[in-house]
């Protein structure tokens, strides 16, 4: 039976970061840290984390500061941007590394990044991570998008995002049914990156070397019906992982027994057979 414990870490700027551990009854054979997608709470990954723990993988989920269980203020008052969230991910990796050493004999740790989480791995102390899965990820340069997203993107990144953040203090994605609710500084920074052909690596070129410094085995897992991240967008992100042993795996839904998987479907409850086929073999174990 899985035991669940939640701790609250303190970010470098003093904000709380809620981290939940899903531990098996006995000694685990490996560990996994799930880094969430944009506008996605850690609770979305509870099912897969519990499933991993039931297979002797101690799993950790967390919410970026100002979001989900880490929120302490209304979204309009959150001052974090994406790089702040990257620092949160680094704080969580340090905590998980210490927790594994103290309680589980230092079993190997696998990073499982979903969408935004695929971009944050390089900002952590990845020497503490054995291998990584970057799932459904890519860069946001709008011209890499497929239609209809490509038609909407200029309106979103040049007009809607700046205007709505100015009016509401955050991006009210749920209200307009376009993405989710996102803190203002996160959306502002994201929009700036998405207006650049090299995304964050064009706006902040020093982070090309940050990404190139990742040298572990990385599996880039994606699906052909992922309308949010086109094949071109995924390949663009993967191209910056120049130091990693990167293996791209892109499946048609029919190849994994589905009519659709898309951007969010992999981690939905009820997809245990996909976790068995696609995730579990990628988790480092002793």
N, C-alpha and C positions, 0 to 999 in steps of 0.2 A: 504493500500500500504506500502511496506517495505521501510524504509529509511536506507541508508548505509553510514557509517562513518569509516574512517581509521585514526588511530593514530600511531605514532612511539614512542615506549618505548625505554629506554636505559638499556641495560643489565649491569650486574655487572662489566663486562670488557669494558664497553663503546660502545659496538656494538649495532646497531639498531635492534629492533624487531617490525615488522609491524603487527598490530592487526586491524582487521575489525569487526565492529559491524553491525549486521542486526537486526533492531528493528521494531516491529509492530507499527501501527498507535497509538493504545491505550495502556493502561497499560498491560504489559505482565503478564502471570500467572506462568511463569517459565523462566529459562535461561539455555543455553547449551554452553559449550566450547568444540570445536573440536580440538583435538591434532593430527596432521597429521602423516601419515606413513612415513617411510624412503623414501627419494628421491621423495617426493610428495609435490607439492606446495599447499599452502592454497587455491588457486583458484580452485583446484579440488573439493572442498567442497562448492563452492558458491551455487550450486543448492539446496543442502540439507539445507544449512543455510537459504536461502531465503524461502524455503518451511516451515521450522520451524517458521520463523518470521510471515509467513502468518497464522500460527496457534497459534499466540500469545505467542510464545517462542522467547525471544531475544537471538540471536545466535552470537557467536564470533568465528572467525577463526584467525589463525596466522601462520607466517612462522618462523622457527627457524633461528637464526642469520646466515648470510652468504648464505641464500637460498631464492629463490623466491623473494618476495617483500622486504625482509629484507637484500638482498645482496647489498654490496657496493663495492666489489672487485671481480675479477675472482675467480672461485672456487678453483683454485690451491693456492690462497693466504689466504684461510679461515683457521683460526687456531683452530676453535671449534672442540671438540670431543662430544661424546654422552652425557657425564655428563655436558658439557657446555649447550647442548640443554635441558637437564633436568632442569638446573638452569633457562634457558629461560622460560620453561613452568611454573616454580614457579613464575617468575616475572609476567607472564601473568595472572596467577590465582589471584595474589595480586591486579593487575590492575582491573580485571573483578569484583572482590569482591567490590572494592571501587566504580567502575562505577555503579554497581547495587544498592549500598546503596545510591549513590547521585542522580541517575536518575529514579530508578524503585522500590524504596521502599524495597530493599533487598530481592527480590524474590529468591527462592531456586535455586541453581546452580547444574547442572548435567555435569559431565565430560564425553565426548564421545571420547575415545581413539581409534585410528585405527592403528593396527600393532605396530609400534614403540611407538605410543601414549599410548598403553596398559602398557608399561613398565615404563613410566615416571610419572604416577600418584603418586607413593609413594614419589617422590622427591619434591612434592609441599606441601604447607600448606593445606592439605586436610581437615582440620577442617572447611575450608571455602566452602567445597563442600558437598552437601547433599547425592548424590548417583552417581554411575558411570556405564558406559557401556564400557567394553573393547571388541572391535570387531576385529575379524580376527587376534588375537594376539597369541603369543607363545614365547618360547625361541629359540635360534638359534643353540644349540648344534647339530652338523651335523648328529650324529647318530640317532637323533629323526626324521630326514626328511624321507619322502617317496621317492621312485624312481619316476622319474629319478634324482631329486634333490640330493638324497643321493649319487649318483655316481659322480656328478659334484662337490659336496661340498669340498672334500679334495683338489682338484685342485684349487678351488676358494680361500679357506681360507689359505692354506699353500703356494701357488705359485702365482696365478694370482693377487690377491689383493695386496700383498706386492710388487710384481714386477711392476705392473701398477702404483701404487701410487709413487713408486720411480722414474719412468720414467716421468710421467705426472704431478706429484704434487697433483693429485686427482685421484679418481677412475672413469674412463671414461666408465661407464656402458652402456650408449646409443650407444657408438661406437662399443662395442663388443656384444651388444644385450643381456646383462646379468645384470639385475637390472638397476638402473638409475645412473646418475652422482652423485657422493657423495664426500664430502670434504675428503682430505687425512687423517687427524686425526680421523675423524668419522669412516672411513673404517678400519683403522688400529686397533682402539679399538674394533670395532665390530668383526673383524676377530679373535682377541685375545679371545674375549668372546665365539665366536662360536667354538673355538678349545677346550673349557673347558666343561666337562660333566654337570656342574651346571651353565654354561653360566656366566652372570655377577656376580651371587651370589657365584660362585666358585672363580672367580678372585678377587672379592671384597666382601668377606663373611660378612663384617659389614653391608652390605645392605640387608641381610636376615631380620634383625630387622627393617630396613627402610620399607620394604614391609609389614612385619607383623603388623606394626603400623597402617595400613589402616583398619578402623573398620566399614566403611559405607556399605550399601548394594551395591554389585557389580554384574552386570549381564555380564557374559562372553558369547558373541554372536559369533557364527562361523558357517561354512558351510562345509559339507562333501567333497565338491570338491575344497576346499582351498588347492591347491597343495603346496603353499608356506609355510603354517603352518599345519603340520599334526595334527591329534587328539592327538598324544603323545606329540608333542611340545606344543600344547595349554594347555593340562593338566599339563605339567611341569611348565609353568608360573603360572597357577592357584594355584598350590600347595604351592607357596610362599606367597600367599595372605591368610595367616593362620588366621588373625584377622578379616577378612571381612565376611560379610554375603553374600557369593558368590553363585550365581545361574548359572550353566553352561547351555547354550542352543545351541545345534548344530543341524542344519537343513540340510536335503537333499534338493537340489534345487527344486525337484518335490514337496516338502512339501510347498513351498512358490510360486508355480506356475511358476518356471523357469527351463530352460534346464541347465543353469549354472549360478553361482554367483561368485565363486572363491574368490581370495584374495582381489580384488579391486572393484568387481561389485556392492557391496551394496550401494556405494556412487555415482554411476554414475547417471547422469541425465536420467530421464525416469523411475526411480524405486520408484516413489512416493508411490505405493501400498506397497512396502516393508518397507518404512519409516513409513507408517501408521500402519502396523502390528507389526513391530519389534522395531522401535526406539521410536516413540511417547509415547507408554505406559510405557517406562522406564524413561521418563523425569519427574523429580520432579516438582510438581506444587502446587500452593496455593489453 
